[in-house]
Amino acid sequence: MSALEIITAGPLTSVQDFGRFGAQRYGLAPSGAMDRLSLAAANALVGNPLSAPAIEIGPIKTVLKAHGGSLCVALAGALRFAHRGDDLCPLYRTFLLRDGEVLTLDAARKGVFSYLAIAGALQGEAVFGSFSVNARAGLGSPVPRSLQSGNRLEFENAEASRELSRSMVPPVFGEGAIRTVAGPQFDEFGASAKTFFDSPWQISPASDRMGYRLEGPRLTHAGNFNIVSDGTVDGSIQIVGNGQPIVLMKDRGTTGGYPKIATIISADFGRFAQTRPRHTLRFEMIDVTTAQQEARAFHALLHSLLESIRTDA
């Protein structure tokens, strides 16, 4: 059995898969990869199921070391340099990490999250059907928190894929404004709804896997900013008492007591999640029918990843 040791890692480095489904009735957040498309791409390259658990790596430099045999790995997502000694390791291509070799991932240069997939079955026990870590709740496997120096992840049958040599053209995200549909309390914002869509917003550094705070003009509520708590989804944009939006992310609460002006469509969620702090962005409103069409197109894009893989000589 081969293993990967964490030498150094930032606070946003953890094991994530497609998330925990069917457990919100128990108050458990879905968690899962902030950028599902990049996770799926990395998994596809090493021959794992698209939704398999991999290491989600935040923007800070991360160093890992192989033990017990070679590991076939692939890196996707945020743009960053990765190297074994003096050898650069390209994104969206498999490469071997041999026993004792150290893989260094420099700080992200564009985007936030990278995904390191390892061929073979990650050893651990799924919690409510998922390995995804929710550090606040202490859920996930095999380490129920962010990865730290000294942690070891073991992989069964990792040797079986050691000859795998594949690459793919990175899947393309859409560009432009982040698309949304109207939130359940959209009508409670009056003129502030126009301000929300007409204004540029910046991601606050005070953001994490639970929520991205936005900085921009102060929005006002037509009524009270406290409402009876209702359900939330990934990408719900709630306006809190100070008039600033918070976008609910993968480790969100399952209910919330602030009015929600809009919801980011699922096809744009990963692109939004990869937006760096202090970066400026805008939102636009689309209708539900178009959002559903985009969701189906995104699902098709996910499953087309397997067809885009090239076997290298």
C-alpha positions, 0 to 999 in steps of 0.5 A: 500500500502506498501513502502520501505524507503531508509535509506542509499545507495551508489551512484550506487543504483537505480531502473532498469528493462531490459532497454529502447528499441526503444528510441536510435533514440532519443539519449537515452541510453538503461540503464537497469540492469547491470546484467540481469540474477541476476535481472531476478532471483530475480524477478522470486523468488517473482513472478514478471515478469522477466523484472520487475523493482527492486532495483539495489544495488552497492557494498557499504553498503545499509540500507532499512526499510519497512513501511505500511505492510509486503513486500515479497523480494528476493536478488540476484547477488553480494555475500554479507551478508544481515540481519534483526537485528540478522537474516541473510537473504540468497541470492536467497530465499524469505523472509518477511520484516515486517512493521518497520523492517530494512534490512541491506545489507553489502558491497559486498564481491564478484561481484558489483551489487545486485538486491532486488526484491519486490513482487507487482507493483512498483508505478511510470510512465514508461519513454519511456517504462521503469522505468530504471534510467539514472542519467546523463539524469535525466530519470527513475521512480519513482526517476530519479536518484540514490536513496538517504536517505529518498526516498520511493518506494511504491508497490501496492498489495505487501501484496498478496505475503506475504506467498510466500516462495521460493528458487533457486540454483543461476544460473551459469555464465560461467568462464574464459576469457570474450568473444568478437566478432570483432568490426567494426574498428577491422582492424584499430589496426594491431598488437595492436589487438594481444596485446589486446587479449594477455594481462591481463587488470584491471578494473579501479576504474574510472568506472561507469554505462556509461563505464568501463575503462581498464588499461593495455598496451598502444594500438596504432591506425593505423590511426587517433583515431578520427572517424566519430561517429557511433552507439554503443551497450552494450559492445562496446570496444572503444580505446580512444586517450591515447591507453586505452580501455573503455567498454561501459555499460548500460548508454552509449551514442548511438554513439561514435567517437573512433574506436571499437576493439571488442564487448563483447557478450551479454551472457558475459556482466553481468559477465563482469559488475560484475567484481570489480575494480582492478580485472584482466581479459582477452578477447578472440575472438569468431566468430559471429555464436558462439556468436549467439548460446551463445545469444540463450543459455543465453535467454533460461537460463533466461527463465529457472529460473522459472523452477528452483524455489523450494517452501519451506515447 
